[in-house]
Amino acid sequence: MVKALFKSEESISRWQSAGPTTGSKSTAFSKLLIAHGLFTLLSMWIVVEQAVNFNRALARGMFIPDVVNMTATFDNLWQLYSVIPYEPAFSGVSIIYGWTWLLSPSLSWLINNILMLASGFIYMKYISPTVKGNKWSILVVYINPYVLLASVGPNKEIPLILLSIIWISILISEHPIRWFFALIISFFAYFIRDGFGFILATGTIFSMAWGIASARVPISMLVFGGIVSASFGTLANFSDTLSRNLAVLEQGFDRGTAIGELAASIGLDPLSASGGLALYLVRIVYNSLVLGVFPNFGTVYGFSNFLGYAYWMNGILILISLFSSLYVILNLRRFRKNTFVAFVSFFLISLFAVSISQFVQPRYLMPALPIGLSAVLCLPPYIRKRVLAAALLITFTVVGLYTLAGRRPQPEVIVQIEPPAFVWFD
């Protein structure tokens, strides 16, 4: 059935043999400036909305809770010690953004803008030429609406997007010691988000062992995730990351999530071998689907929920990346000579690694989305259209069924807070 998607093997060959059509360097640079300029204008609009009337922006969901919480932590440290804020729990973020408290935390926007420009430039120079037949492939770096909302303050997603693009650029290069450089990038990522540093490190090791165009790379991560999940309780004694995850699980906070309720209802024990493995597979499904099929479009104040729409769009992008990745893996003999198979592997290992956590956290896939979407763009146009149609069909079907069943999501409850330190002119 999967093979039937192709009209013929000859059409695939013609598509793969087509050379890059990104145009001249000046044209590519112009497209980068257009894409980044549009991103800058939209992020400035969010900045102005928050500065002019923060309570209204808050009621519309024009904020990221993690950005607000991280800012509050830095602000408390600054008020207590009057030195550059440093929080060991997110040391990398402290180094990137903490110094702005010496001048104004609103400078975080400028840092994020520079990081996104660097991401776009590196993508344009090293990755875009491999994305055949797509003149505007640079847009995958900027298409994420969640990143727009996060761009106003300190966050982990934007630095990790840059490191992910650097990492995959190194991996697909022909440099003789590219594995060493890839591990160095993994090391830096660890201090921003330890779990993502683990994803890059294991991705480097598996790619070094099997080759970047091998289906064994994501399969190895899937098997590794299953082993870790089946022995989670034991391994947590030797890993700080897993022990923190286990501590929250033991406190019962997972019962408030859909997967926690599912585990309780069918009697699955996350700490048993069979229960841990079963829930790992369930988490993979949830991380793939939950943002796309359970949207929340409104707030209790009667406004559209910007964050809800951002999550929903991310859910659709995750589904598109997943379907395309599975398609390539199932038809690998047609694609194995193409470097973009590394894009597919990176998205899948990210999904399988994120799902090791006892919690469903699909937003942790956001740094992998530009690379996952790059794999989508490398497919023939008619395959892309069918992948998009499949993702939208699943999304609207599930949303429609829940609506018909009278289970529409309740409006998002947003608690009023004081304007964070990154808000301009406050």
Secondary structure as the mmCIF struct_conf table of DSSP 4:
data_model
#
loop_
_struct_conf.conf_type_id
_struct_conf.id
_struct_conf.beg_label_comp_id
_struct_conf.beg_label_asym_id
_struct_conf.beg_label_seq_id
_struct_conf.end_label_comp_id
_struct_conf.end_label_asym_id
_struct_conf.end_label_seq_id
HELX_RH_3T_P HELX_RH_3T_P1 LYS A 3 LEU A 5
BEND BEND1 PHE A 6 LYS A 7
HELX_RH_AL_P HELX_RH_AL_P1 GLU A 9 SER A 17
BEND BEND2 ALA A 18 ALA A 18
HELX_LH_PP_P HELX_LH_PP_P1 GLY A 19 PRO A 20
HELX_RH_AL_P HELX_RH_AL_P2 LYS A 25 VAL A 52
HELX_RH_AL_P HELX_RH_AL_P3 PHE A 54 ALA A 59
TURN_TY1_P TURN_TY1_P1 ARG A 60 GLY A 61
BEND BEND3 PHE A 63 PHE A 63
HELX_RH_AL_P HELX_RH_AL_P4 PRO A 65 TYR A 81
BEND BEND4 VAL A 83 VAL A 83
HELX_RH_3T_P HELX_RH_3T_P2 PRO A 88 PHE A 90
HELX_RH_AL_P HELX_RH_AL_P5 SER A 91 TYR A 97
HELX_RH_3T_P HELX_RH_3T_P3 GLY A 98 LEU A 102
TURN_TY1_P TURN_TY1_P2 LEU A 103 LEU A 103
HELX_RH_3T_P HELX_RH_3T_P4 PRO A 105 LEU A 107
HELX_RH_AL_P HELX_RH_AL_P6 SER A 108 ILE A 122
HELX_RH_PI_P HELX_RH_PI_P1 TYR A 123 ILE A 127
HELX_RH_3T_P HELX_RH_3T_P5 SER A 128 THR A 130
BEND BEND5 VAL A 131 VAL A 131
TURN_TY1_P TURN_TY1_P3 LYS A 132 GLY A 133
TURN_TY1_P TURN_TY1_P4 LYS A 135 ILE A 138
HELX_RH_AL_P HELX_RH_AL_P7 LEU A 139 TYR A 142
HELX_RH_AL_P HELX_RH_AL_P8 PRO A 145 ALA A 150
TURN_TY1_P TURN_TY1_P5 SER A 151 VAL A 152
BEND BEND6 GLY A 153 GLY A 153
BEND BEND7 LYS A 156 LYS A 156
HELX_RH_AL_P HELX_RH_AL_P9 GLU A 157 LEU A 171
TURN_TY1_P TURN_TY1_P6 ILE A 172 ILE A 172
BEND BEND8 SER A 173 SER A 173
TURN_TY1_P TURN_TY1_P7 PRO A 176 ILE A 177
HELX_RH_AL_P HELX_RH_AL_P10 ARG A 178 TYR A 190
TURN_TY1_P TURN_TY1_P8 PHE A 191 ILE A 192
HELX_RH_AL_P HELX_RH_AL_P11 ASP A 194 TRP A 210
TURN_TY1_P TURN_TY1_P9 ILE A 212 ALA A 213
TURN_TY1_P TURN_TY1_P10 ALA A 215 ALA A 215
HELX_RH_AL_P HELX_RH_AL_P12 ARG A 216 ALA A 230
TURN_TY1_P TURN_TY1_P11 SER A 231 SER A 231
HELX_RH_AL_P HELX_RH_AL_P13 PHE A 232 LEU A 235
TURN_TY1_P TURN_TY1_P12 ALA A 236 PHE A 238
HELX_RH_AL_P HELX_RH_AL_P14 ASP A 240 GLU A 250
TURN_TY1_P TURN_TY1_P13 GLN A 251 GLY A 252
HELX_RH_3T_P HELX_RH_3T_P6 PHE A 253 GLY A 256
BEND BEND9 THR A 257 THR A 257
HELX_RH_AL_P HELX_RH_AL_P15 ALA A 258 SER A 265
TURN_TY1_P TURN_TY1_P14 ILE A 266 GLY A 267
TURN_TY1_P TURN_TY1_P15 PRO A 270 LEU A 271
BEND BEND10 SER A 272 SER A 272
HELX_RH_AL_P HELX_RH_AL_P16 ALA A 273 VAL A 293
BEND BEND11 PHE A 294 PHE A 294
STRN STRN1 GLY A 298 THR A 299
TURN_TY1_P TURN_TY1_P16 VAL A 300 TYR A 301
BEND BEND12 GLY A 302 PHE A 303
STRN STRN2 SER A 304 SER A 304
HELX_RH_AL_P HELX_RH_AL_P17 PHE A 306 LEU A 330
TURN_TY1_P TURN_TY1_P17 ASN A 331 ASN A 331
HELX_RH_AL_P HELX_RH_AL_P18 LEU A 332 PHE A 335
TURN_TY1_P TURN_TY1_P18 ARG A 336 LYS A 337
BEND BEND13 ASN A 338 ASN A 338
TURN_TY1_P TURN_TY1_P19 THR A 339 PHE A 340
HELX_RH_AL_P HELX_RH_AL_P19 VAL A 341 VAL A 354
TURN_TY1_P TURN_TY1_P20 SER A 355 ILE A 356
BEND BEND14 SER A 357 PHE A 359
HELX_RH_3T_P HELX_RH_3T_P7 PRO A 362 ALA A 368
HELX_RH_AL_P HELX_RH_AL_P20 LEU A 369 LEU A 377
TURN_TY1_P TURN_TY1_P21 CYS A 378 CYS A 378
BEND BEND15 LEU A 379 LEU A 379
HELX_RH_AL_P HELX_RH_AL_P21 PRO A 381 LEU A 404
TURN_TY1_P TURN_TY1_P22 ALA A 405 GLY A 406
HELX_LH_PP_P HELX_LH_PP_P2 ARG A 408 PRO A 411
STRN STRN3 GLU A 412 GLU A 412
HELX_LH_PP_P HELX_LH_PP_P3 VAL A 413 VAL A 413
HELX_LH_PP_P HELX_LH_PP_P4 GLU A 418 PRO A 420
TURN_TY1_P TURN_TY1_P23 ALA A 421 PHE A 422
BEND BEND16 VAL A 423 VAL A 423
TURN_TY1_P TURN_TY1_P24 TRP A 424 PHE A 425
#
